[in-house]
Amino acid sequence: MSSIGFIETKGLTGSLEAADAMLKAARVSLTRRREIGSALVTVMIEGELGAVQAAVEAGAAAAERLGQLVSAHVIARPFEDTVQWLGIPGQEPEKAAAVPPAPSKTQKQSSPGTTAKRTRKKAVPQKNIAPVSKSTTDADSDRLLSLLQAAKDGMTLEALAAATGRDKKAVRVALKELLDHNRIEKVKNLYFPL
């Protein structure tokens, strides 16, 4: 992958217009569309640097004509971790050539007439991680929603975790479920009911 381009718009219509203009303007491919919330939609494209720059300019102009452009950006030659973090489908980071590890002193084969002492690694006990059950998530979601409805200025993840007495991970799972069902929205680091 050479470059990634982004256009963020207010509303679906602006994102469709921008995506159409980008794909017509240059030889790029549309990698994903992400609805962020509050009617913000981000469209991502990929391709060669010059093509992505031309496409983003054309898409930004198209969204601007509708008055829905929020931002436009190009990342030239993104680092592979950035690509993986963005979750662009079909873009797995290339794995380094498999190099066999050098044998350690305890793994060397014994030569005739000598004996090699082999040692075993101690088993490291793993923590028992209980899966989050559906009923627990539903109860957490209902409790979080009632807390958010009572708070006028929104609440942070930390405040919600403290108010419910649950760990951040469980609260984050419940918040994700509420976001997915369009029952709450997130603005910066605050959550609000819809």
Rosetta constraint file for C-alpha pairs under 8 A:
AtomPair CA 1 CA 46 HARMONIC 7.05 0.50
AtomPair CA 1 CA 47 HARMONIC 6.51 0.50
AtomPair CA 1 CA 48 HARMONIC 7.53 0.50
AtomPair CA 1 CA 77 HARMONIC 7.10 0.50
AtomPair CA 2 CA 46 HARMONIC 7.33 0.50
AtomPair CA 2 CA 47 HARMONIC 5.80 0.50
AtomPair CA 2 CA 48 HARMONIC 5.06 0.50
AtomPair CA 2 CA 49 HARMONIC 6.05 0.50
AtomPair CA 2 CA 76 HARMONIC 6.53 0.50
AtomPair CA 2 CA 77 HARMONIC 4.85 0.50
AtomPair CA 2 CA 78 HARMONIC 7.34 0.50
AtomPair CA 3 CA 46 HARMONIC 5.65 0.50
AtomPair CA 3 CA 47 HARMONIC 5.62 0.50
AtomPair CA 3 CA 48 HARMONIC 5.84 0.50
AtomPair CA 3 CA 49 HARMONIC 5.24 0.50
AtomPair CA 3 CA 52 HARMONIC 6.69 0.50
AtomPair CA 3 CA 74 HARMONIC 7.09 0.50
AtomPair CA 3 CA 75 HARMONIC 5.65 0.50
AtomPair CA 3 CA 76 HARMONIC 4.46 0.50
AtomPair CA 3 CA 77 HARMONIC 4.92 0.50
AtomPair CA 3 CA 78 HARMONIC 6.38 0.50
AtomPair CA 4 CA 44 HARMONIC 6.84 0.50
AtomPair CA 4 CA 45 HARMONIC 5.68 0.50
AtomPair CA 4 CA 46 HARMONIC 4.52 0.50
AtomPair CA 4 CA 47 HARMONIC 6.79 0.50
AtomPair CA 4 CA 49 HARMONIC 7.99 0.50
AtomPair CA 4 CA 52 HARMONIC 6.86 0.50
AtomPair CA 4 CA 74 HARMONIC 5.78 0.50
AtomPair CA 4 CA 75 HARMONIC 5.22 0.50
AtomPair CA 4 CA 76 HARMONIC 6.58 0.50
AtomPair CA 4 CA 77 HARMONIC 7.68 0.50
AtomPair CA 4 CA 78 HARMONIC 7.30 0.50
AtomPair CA 5 CA 44 HARMONIC 5.60 0.50
AtomPair CA 5 CA 45 HARMONIC 5.11 0.50
AtomPair CA 5 CA 46 HARMONIC 6.19 0.50
AtomPair CA 5 CA 52 HARMONIC 5.92 0.50
AtomPair CA 5 CA 53 HARMONIC 7.30 0.50
AtomPair CA 5 CA 56 HARMONIC 6.24 0.50
AtomPair CA 5 CA 72 HARMONIC 7.60 0.50
AtomPair CA 5 CA 73 HARMONIC 5.80 0.50
AtomPair CA 5 CA 74 HARMONIC 4.32 0.50
AtomPair CA 5 CA 75 HARMONIC 6.29 0.50
AtomPair CA 6 CA 42 HARMONIC 6.63 0.50
AtomPair CA 6 CA 43 HARMONIC 5.67 0.50
AtomPair CA 6 CA 44 HARMONIC 4.69 0.50
AtomPair CA 6 CA 45 HARMONIC 6.58 0.50
AtomPair CA 6 CA 56 HARMONIC 7.09 0.50
AtomPair CA 6 CA 72 HARMONIC 5.55 0.50
AtomPair CA 6 CA 73 HARMONIC 5.15 0.50
AtomPair CA 6 CA 74 HARMONIC 6.25 0.50
AtomPair CA 7 CA 15 HARMONIC 7.61 0.50
AtomPair CA 7 CA 18 HARMONIC 7.45 0.50
AtomPair CA 7 CA 42 HARMONIC 5.60 0.50
AtomPair CA 7 CA 43 HARMONIC 5.35 0.50
AtomPair CA 7 CA 44 HARMONIC 6.78 0.50
AtomPair CA 7 CA 56 HARMONIC 6.95 0.50
AtomPair CA 7 CA 59 HARMONIC 7.28 0.50
AtomPair CA 7 CA 60 HARMONIC 6.76 0.50
AtomPair CA 7 CA 69 HARMONIC 7.63 0.50
AtomPair CA 7 CA 70 HARMONIC 7.66 0.50
AtomPair CA 7 CA 71 HARMONIC 5.85 0.50
AtomPair CA 7 CA 72 HARMONIC 4.40 0.50
AtomPair CA 7 CA 73 HARMONIC 6.57 0.50
AtomPair CA 8 CA 15 HARMONIC 7.21 0.50
AtomPair CA 8 CA 40 HARMONIC 6.74 0.50
AtomPair CA 8 CA 41 HARMONIC 5.55 0.50
AtomPair CA 8 CA 42 HARMONIC 4.24 0.50
AtomPair CA 8 CA 43 HARMONIC 6.40 0.50
AtomPair CA 8 CA 69 HARMONIC 6.38 0.50
AtomPair CA 8 CA 70 HARMONIC 5.33 0.50
AtomPair CA 8 CA 71 HARMONIC 5.19 0.50
AtomPair CA 8 CA 72 HARMONIC 6.31 0.50
AtomPair CA 9 CA 14 HARMONIC 5.79 0.50
AtomPair CA 9 CA 15 HARMONIC 5.71 0.50
AtomPair CA 9 CA 40 HARMONIC 5.70 0.50
AtomPair CA 9 CA 41 HARMONIC 5.38 0.50
AtomPair CA 9 CA 42 HARMONIC 6.46 0.50
AtomPair CA 9 CA 63 HARMONIC 7.04 0.50
AtomPair CA 9 CA 68 HARMONIC 5.23 0.50
AtomPair CA 9 CA 69 HARMONIC 4.62 0.50
AtomPair CA 9 CA 70 HARMONIC 5.00 0.50
AtomPair CA 9 CA 71 HARMONIC 7.06 0.50
AtomPair CA 10 CA 14 HARMONIC 6.68 0.50
AtomPair CA 10 CA 15 HARMONIC 7.79 0.50
AtomPair CA 10 CA 39 HARMONIC 5.60 0.50
AtomPair CA 10 CA 40 HARMONIC 4.75 0.50
AtomPair CA 10 CA 41 HARMONIC 6.41 0.50
AtomPair CA 10 CA 68 HARMONIC 4.94 0.50
AtomPair CA 10 CA 69 HARMONIC 6.51 0.50
AtomPair CA 10 CA 70 HARMONIC 6.56 0.50
AtomPair CA 11 CA 15 HARMONIC 6.73 0.50
AtomPair CA 11 CA 39 HARMONIC 4.98 0.50
AtomPair CA 11 CA 40 HARMONIC 5.78 0.50
AtomPair CA 11 CA 41 HARMONIC 6.23 0.50
AtomPair CA 11 CA 68 HARMONIC 6.99 0.50
AtomPair CA 12 CA 16 HARMONIC 6.19 0.50
AtomPair CA 12 CA 39 HARMONIC 7.50 0.50
AtomPair CA 12 CA 40 HARMONIC 7.95 0.50
AtomPair CA 12 CA 41 HARMONIC 6.51 0.50
AtomPair CA 13 CA 17 HARMONIC 6.20 0.50
AtomPair CA 14 CA 18 HARMONIC 6.04 0.50
AtomPair CA 14 CA 62 HARMONIC 7.75 0.50
AtomPair CA 14 CA 63 HARMONIC 5.04 0.50
AtomPair CA 14 CA 66 HARMONIC 6.51 0.50
AtomPair CA 14 CA 68 HARMONIC 5.55 0.50
AtomPair CA 14 CA 69 HARMONIC 7.14 0.50
AtomPair CA 15 CA 19 HARMONIC 5.97 0.50
AtomPair CA 15 CA 41 HARMONIC 6.40 0.50
AtomPair CA 15 CA 42 HARMONIC 7.15 0.50
AtomPair CA 15 CA 43 HARMONIC 6.58 0.50
AtomPair CA 15 CA 63 HARMONIC 7.01 0.50
AtomPair CA 16 CA 20 HARMONIC 6.06 0.50
AtomPair CA 17 CA 21 HARMONIC 6.19 0.50
AtomPair CA 17 CA 59 HARMONIC 7.29 0.50
AtomPair CA 17 CA 62 HARMONIC 6.18 0.50
AtomPair CA 17 CA 63 HARMONIC 6.29 0.50
AtomPair CA 18 CA 22 HARMONIC 6.08 0.50
AtomPair CA 18 CA 58 HARMONIC 7.47 0.50
AtomPair CA 18 CA 59 HARMONIC 4.00 0.50
AtomPair CA 18 CA 60 HARMONIC 6.36 0.50
AtomPair CA 18 CA 61 HARMONIC 7.83 0.50
AtomPair CA 18 CA 62 HARMONIC 5.47 0.50
AtomPair CA 18 CA 63 HARMONIC 5.35 0.50
AtomPair CA 19 CA 23 HARMONIC 6.16 0.50
AtomPair CA 19 CA 30 HARMONIC 7.58 0.50
AtomPair CA 19 CA 43 HARMONIC 6.84 0.50
AtomPair CA 19 CA 59 HARMONIC 6.30 0.50
AtomPair CA 20 CA 24 HARMONIC 6.21 0.50
AtomPair CA 20 CA 59 HARMONIC 7.55 0.50
AtomPair CA 21 CA 25 HARMONIC 5.95 0.50
AtomPair CA 21 CA 55 HARMONIC 7.23 0.50
AtomPair CA 21 CA 58 HARMONIC 5.87 0.50
AtomPair CA 21 CA 59 HARMONIC 5.08 0.50
AtomPair CA 21 CA 62 HARMONIC 6.57 0.50
AtomPair CA 22 CA 26 HARMONIC 6.50 0.50
AtomPair CA 22 CA 28 HARMONIC 7.60 0.50
AtomPair CA 22 CA 54 HARMONIC 7.86 0.50
AtomPair CA 22 CA 55 HARMONIC 4.24 0.50
AtomPair CA 22 CA 56 HARMONIC 6.11 0.50
AtomPair CA 22 CA 57 HARMONIC 7.96 0.50
AtomPair CA 22 CA 58 HARMONIC 5.80 0.50
AtomPair CA 22 CA 59 HARMONIC 4.92 0.50
AtomPair CA 23 CA 27 HARMONIC 6.77 0.50
AtomPair CA 23 CA 28 HARMONIC 6.13 0.50
AtomPair CA 23 CA 29 HARMONIC 6.94 0.50
AtomPair CA 23 CA 30 HARMONIC 7.46 0.50
AtomPair CA 23 CA 55 HARMONIC 6.88 0.50
AtomPair CA 24 CA 55 HARMONIC 7.95 0.50
AtomPair CA 25 CA 54 HARMONIC 6.89 0.50
AtomPair CA 25 CA 55 HARMONIC 5.39 0.50
AtomPair CA 25 CA 58 HARMONIC 6.51 0.50
AtomPair CA 26 CA 51 HARMONIC 5.26 0.50
AtomPair CA 26 CA 52 HARMONIC 7.23 0.50
AtomPair CA 26 CA 54 HARMONIC 6.59 0.50
AtomPair CA 26 CA 55 HARMONIC 5.50 0.50
AtomPair CA 27 CA 47 HARMONIC 7.10 0.50
AtomPair CA 27 CA 51 HARMONIC 6.08 0.50
AtomPair CA 28 CA 45 HARMONIC 6.44 0.50
AtomPair CA 28 CA 46 HARMONIC 5.69 0.50
AtomPair CA 28 CA 47 HARMONIC 4.84 0.50
AtomPair CA 28 CA 48 HARMONIC 7.46 0.50
AtomPair CA 28 CA 51 HARMONIC 6.50 0.50
AtomPair CA 28 CA 52 HARMONIC 6.45 0.50
AtomPair CA 28 CA 55 HARMONIC 7.48 0.50
AtomPair CA 29 CA 45 HARMONIC 5.49 0.50
AtomPair CA 29 CA 46 HARMONIC 5.50 0.50
AtomPair CA 29 CA 47 HARMONIC 6.52 0.50
AtomPair CA 30 CA 43 HARMONIC 7.65 0.50
AtomPair CA 30 CA 44 HARMONIC 6.14 0.50
AtomPair CA 30 CA 45 HARMONIC 4.42 0.50
AtomPair CA 30 CA 46 HARMONIC 6.60 0.50
AtomPair CA 31 CA 43 HARMONIC 7.96 0.50
AtomPair CA 31 CA 44 HARMONIC 5.61 0.50
AtomPair CA 31 CA 45 HARMONIC 5.21 0.50
AtomPair CA 31 CA 46 HARMONIC 6.60 0.50
AtomPair CA 31 CA 88 HARMONIC 6.37 0.50
AtomPair CA 31 CA 89 HARMONIC 7.17 0.50
AtomPair CA 32 CA 43 HARMONIC 6.10 0.50
AtomPair CA 32 CA 44 HARMONIC 5.36 0.50
AtomPair CA 32 CA 45 HARMONIC 7.18 0.50
AtomPair CA 32 CA 88 HARMONIC 7.04 0.50
AtomPair CA 33 CA 41 HARMONIC 7.01 0.50
AtomPair CA 33 CA 42 HARMONIC 5.70 0.50
AtomPair CA 33 CA 43 HARMONIC 4.51 0.50
AtomPair CA 33 CA 44 HARMONIC 6.25 0.50
AtomPair CA 34 CA 41 HARMONIC 5.68 0.50
AtomPair CA 34 CA 42 HARMONIC 5.13 0.50
AtomPair CA 34 CA 43 HARMONIC 6.48 0.50
AtomPair CA 35 CA 39 HARMONIC 7.22 0.50
AtomPair CA 35 CA 40 HARMONIC 6.00 0.50
AtomPair CA 35 CA 41 HARMONIC 4.45 0.50
AtomPair CA 35 CA 42 HARMONIC 6.39 0.50
AtomPair CA 36 CA 40 HARMONIC 5.38 0.50
AtomPair CA 36 CA 41 HARMONIC 5.87 0.50
AtomPair CA 36 CA 42 HARMONIC 7.34 0.50
AtomPair CA 37 CA 41 HARMONIC 7.65 0.50
AtomPair CA 37 CA 185 HARMONIC 6.39 0.50
AtomPair CA 37 CA 186 HARMONIC 7.26 0.50
AtomPair CA 38 CA 185 HARMONIC 7.21 0.50
AtomPair CA 45 CA 52 HARMONIC 7.26 0.50
AtomPair CA 46 CA 52 HARMONIC 6.53 0.50
AtomPair CA 47 CA 51 HARMONIC 6.44 0.50
AtomPair CA 47 CA 52 HARMONIC 5.79 0.50
AtomPair CA 48 CA 52 HARMONIC 6.05 0.50
AtomPair CA 49 CA 53 HARMONIC 6.17 0.50
AtomPair CA 49 CA 76 HARMONIC 6.13 0.50
AtomPair CA 49 CA 77 HARMONIC 7.79 0.50
AtomPair CA 50 CA 54 HARMONIC 6.21 0.50
AtomPair CA 51 CA 55 HARMONIC 6.00 0.50
AtomPair CA 52 CA 56 HARMONIC 5.99 0.50
AtomPair CA 52 CA 74 HARMONIC 7.22 0.50
AtomPair CA 53 CA 57 HARMONIC 6.22 0.50
AtomPair CA 53 CA 74 HARMONIC 6.59 0.50
AtomPair CA 54 CA 58 HARMONIC 6.26 0.50
AtomPair CA 55 CA 59 HARMONIC 6.03 0.50
AtomPair CA 56 CA 60 HARMONIC 5.87 0.50
AtomPair CA 56 CA 72 HARMONIC 6.75 0.50
AtomPair CA 56 CA 73 HARMONIC 7.38 0.50
AtomPair CA 56 CA 74 HARMONIC 7.44 0.50
AtomPair CA 57 CA 61 HARMONIC 6.18 0.50
AtomPair CA 58 CA 62 HARMONIC 6.26 0.50
AtomPair CA 59 CA 63 HARMONIC 6.19 0.50
AtomPair CA 60 CA 64 HARMONIC 5.92 0.50
AtomPair CA 60 CA 69 HARMONIC 6.51 0.50
AtomPair CA 60 CA 71 HARMONIC 7.82 0.50
AtomPair CA 60 CA 72 HARMONIC 6.37 0.50
AtomPair CA 61 CA 65 HARMONIC 6.22 0.50
AtomPair CA 62 CA 66 HARMONIC 6.89 0.50
AtomPair CA 63 CA 67 HARMONIC 6.33 0.50
AtomPair CA 63 CA 68 HARMONIC 5.44 0.50
AtomPair CA 63 CA 69 HARMONIC 5.02 0.50
AtomPair CA 64 CA 68 HARMONIC 5.83 0.50
AtomPair CA 64 CA 69 HARMONIC 5.05 0.50
AtomPair CA 78 CA 82 HARMONIC 6.26 0.50
AtomPair CA 78 CA 83 HARMONIC 6.68 0.50
AtomPair CA 79 CA 83 HARMONIC 6.66 0.50
AtomPair CA 80 CA 84 HARMONIC 6.22 0.50
AtomPair CA 80 CA 93 HARMONIC 5.89 0.50
AtomPair CA 81 CA 85 HARMONIC 5.98 0.50
AtomPair CA 81 CA 93 HARMONIC 7.64 0.50
AtomPair CA 82 CA 86 HARMONIC 6.16 0.50
AtomPair CA 83 CA 87 HARMONIC 6.49 0.50
AtomPair CA 83 CA 88 HARMONIC 6.32 0.50
AtomPair CA 83 CA 91 HARMONIC 7.17 0.50
AtomPair CA 84 CA 88 HARMONIC 6.64 0.50
AtomPair CA 84 CA 91 HARMONIC 7.15 0.50
AtomPair CA 84 CA 92 HARMONIC 6.91 0.50
AtomPair CA 84 CA 93 HARMONIC 7.12 0.50
AtomPair CA 103 CA 107 HARMONIC 5.68 0.50
AtomPair CA 103 CA 108 HARMONIC 6.03 0.50
AtomPair CA 104 CA 108 HARMONIC 6.41 0.50
AtomPair CA 106 CA 116 HARMONIC 7.18 0.50
AtomPair CA 106 CA 117 HARMONIC 6.42 0.50
AtomPair CA 106 CA 118 HARMONIC 5.33 0.50
AtomPair CA 106 CA 119 HARMONIC 6.49 0.50
AtomPair CA 107 CA 118 HARMONIC 6.86 0.50
AtomPair CA 108 CA 116 HARMONIC 7.43 0.50
AtomPair CA 109 CA 116 HARMONIC 6.98 0.50
AtomPair CA 110 CA 114 HARMONIC 5.99 0.50
AtomPair CA 110 CA 115 HARMONIC 5.55 0.50
AtomPair CA 110 CA 116 HARMONIC 5.23 0.50
AtomPair CA 111 CA 115 HARMONIC 7.39 0.50
AtomPair CA 132 CA 136 HARMONIC 6.72 0.50
AtomPair CA 132 CA 137 HARMONIC 6.90 0.50
AtomPair CA 132 CA 170 HARMONIC 7.71 0.50
AtomPair CA 133 CA 137 HARMONIC 6.36 0.50
AtomPair CA 134 CA 138 HARMONIC 6.16 0.50
AtomPair CA 135 CA 139 HARMONIC 6.11 0.50
AtomPair CA 136 CA 140 HARMONIC 6.08 0.50
AtomPair CA 137 CA 141 HARMONIC 5.98 0.50
AtomPair CA 137 CA 170 HARMONIC 7.73 0.50
AtomPair CA 137 CA 173 HARMONIC 7.40 0.50
AtomPair CA 137 CA 174 HARMONIC 5.60 0.50
AtomPair CA 138 CA 142 HARMONIC 6.19 0.50
AtomPair CA 138 CA 174 HARMONIC 7.43 0.50
AtomPair CA 139 CA 143 HARMONIC 6.18 0.50
AtomPair CA 140 CA 144 HARMONIC 5.99 0.50
AtomPair CA 140 CA 171 HARMONIC 7.16 0.50
AtomPair CA 140 CA 174 HARMONIC 6.00 0.50
AtomPair CA 141 CA 145 HARMONIC 6.05 0.50
AtomPair CA 141 CA 174 HARMONIC 5.05 0.50
AtomPair CA 141 CA 175 HARMONIC 6.76 0.50
AtomPair CA 141 CA 177 HARMONIC 7.39 0.50
AtomPair CA 141 CA 178 HARMONIC 6.55 0.50
AtomPair CA 142 CA 146 HARMONIC 6.29 0.50
AtomPair CA 143 CA 147 HARMONIC 6.29 0.50
AtomPair CA 143 CA 164 HARMONIC 7.72 0.50
AtomPair CA 144 CA 148 HARMONIC 6.12 0.50
AtomPair CA 144 CA 160 HARMONIC 7.03 0.50
AtomPair CA 144 CA 164 HARMONIC 7.75 0.50
AtomPair CA 144 CA 174 HARMONIC 7.81 0.50
AtomPair CA 144 CA 175 HARMONIC 7.64 0.50
AtomPair CA 145 CA 149 HARMONIC 6.14 0.50
AtomPair CA 145 CA 183 HARMONIC 7.96 0.50
AtomPair CA 145 CA 184 HARMONIC 7.71 0.50
AtomPair CA 145 CA 193 HARMONIC 6.74 0.50
AtomPair CA 146 CA 150 HARMONIC 6.32 0.50
AtomPair CA 147 CA 151 HARMONIC 6.37 0.50
AtomPair CA 147 CA 160 HARMONIC 7.79 0.50
AtomPair CA 148 CA 152 HARMONIC 7.69 0.50
AtomPair CA 148 CA 154 HARMONIC 6.24 0.50
AtomPair CA 148 CA 155 HARMONIC 6.64 0.50
AtomPair CA 148 CA 191 HARMONIC 7.21 0.50
AtomPair CA 148 CA 192 HARMONIC 5.99 0.50
AtomPair CA 148 CA 193 HARMONIC 5.89 0.50
AtomPair CA 149 CA 192 HARMONIC 7.50 0.50
AtomPair CA 149 CA 193 HARMONIC 5.88 0.50
AtomPair CA 151 CA 155 HARMONIC 6.92 0.50
AtomPair CA 153 CA 192 HARMONIC 7.78 0.50
AtomPair CA 154 CA 190 HARMONIC 5.48 0.50
AtomPair CA 154 CA 191 HARMONIC 5.26 0.50
AtomPair CA 154 CA 192 HARMONIC 4.96 0.50
AtomPair CA 155 CA 159 HARMONIC 6.10 0.50
AtomPair CA 155 CA 160 HARMONIC 6.51 0.50
AtomPair CA 155 CA 190 HARMONIC 5.14 0.50
AtomPair CA 155 CA 191 HARMONIC 5.40 0.50
AtomPair CA 155 CA 192 HARMONIC 7.14 0.50
AtomPair CA 156 CA 160 HARMONIC 6.23 0.50
AtomPair CA 156 CA 189 HARMONIC 5.87 0.50
AtomPair CA 156 CA 190 HARMONIC 4.78 0.50
AtomPair CA 156 CA 191 HARMONIC 6.27 0.50
AtomPair CA 157 CA 161 HARMONIC 6.13 0.50
AtomPair CA 157 CA 168 HARMONIC 6.99 0.50
AtomPair CA 157 CA 171 HARMONIC 7.27 0.50
AtomPair CA 157 CA 172 HARMONIC 7.21 0.50
AtomPair CA 157 CA 189 HARMONIC 7.53 0.50
AtomPair CA 157 CA 190 HARMONIC 7.50 0.50
AtomPair CA 157 CA 191 HARMONIC 7.85 0.50
AtomPair CA 158 CA 162 HARMONIC 6.19 0.50
AtomPair CA 158 CA 168 HARMONIC 6.94 0.50
AtomPair CA 159 CA 163 HARMONIC 6.06 0.50
AtomPair CA 160 CA 164 HARMONIC 6.11 0.50
AtomPair CA 160 CA 171 HARMONIC 7.24 0.50
AtomPair CA 161 CA 165 HARMONIC 5.74 0.50
AtomPair CA 161 CA 166 HARMONIC 5.29 0.50
AtomPair CA 161 CA 167 HARMONIC 5.91 0.50
AtomPair CA 161 CA 168 HARMONIC 5.61 0.50
AtomPair CA 161 CA 171 HARMONIC 6.09 0.50
AtomPair CA 162 CA 166 HARMONIC 7.02 0.50
AtomPair CA 166 CA 170 HARMONIC 6.49 0.50
AtomPair CA 166 CA 171 HARMONIC 6.57 0.50
AtomPair CA 167 CA 171 HARMONIC 6.45 0.50
AtomPair CA 168 CA 172 HARMONIC 5.89 0.50
AtomPair CA 169 CA 173 HARMONIC 6.28 0.50
AtomPair CA 170 CA 174 HARMONIC 6.35 0.50
AtomPair CA 171 CA 175 HARMONIC 6.08 0.50
AtomPair CA 172 CA 176 HARMONIC 6.08 0.50
AtomPair CA 173 CA 177 HARMONIC 6.37 0.50
AtomPair CA 174 CA 178 HARMONIC 6.37 0.50
AtomPair CA 175 CA 179 HARMONIC 6.09 0.50
AtomPair CA 176 CA 180 HARMONIC 6.05 0.50
AtomPair CA 177 CA 181 HARMONIC 6.31 0.50
AtomPair CA 178 CA 182 HARMONIC 6.23 0.50
AtomPair CA 178 CA 183 HARMONIC 5.26 0.50
AtomPair CA 178 CA 184 HARMONIC 5.84 0.50
AtomPair CA 179 CA 183 HARMONIC 6.04 0.50
AtomPair CA 179 CA 184 HARMONIC 5.35 0.50
AtomPair CA 179 CA 185 HARMONIC 6.14 0.50
AtomPair CA 179 CA 186 HARMONIC 7.90 0.50
AtomPair CA 182 CA 194 HARMONIC 7.35 0.50
AtomPair CA 183 CA 193 HARMONIC 6.16 0.50
AtomPair CA 183 CA 194 HARMONIC 5.46 0.50
AtomPair CA 184 CA 191 HARMONIC 6.72 0.50
AtomPair CA 184 CA 192 HARMONIC 5.48 0.50
AtomPair CA 184 CA 193 HARMONIC 4.23 0.50
AtomPair CA 184 CA 194 HARMONIC 5.01 0.50
AtomPair CA 185 CA 191 HARMONIC 5.72 0.50
AtomPair CA 185 CA 192 HARMONIC 5.35 0.50
AtomPair CA 185 CA 193 HARMONIC 6.33 0.50
AtomPair CA 185 CA 194 HARMONIC 6.62 0.50
AtomPair CA 186 CA 190 HARMONIC 5.65 0.50
AtomPair CA 186 CA 191 HARMONIC 4.52 0.50
AtomPair CA 186 CA 192 HARMONIC 6.33 0.50
AtomPair CA 187 CA 191 HARMONIC 6.40 0.50
AtomPair CA 187 CA 192 HARMONIC 7.76 0.50
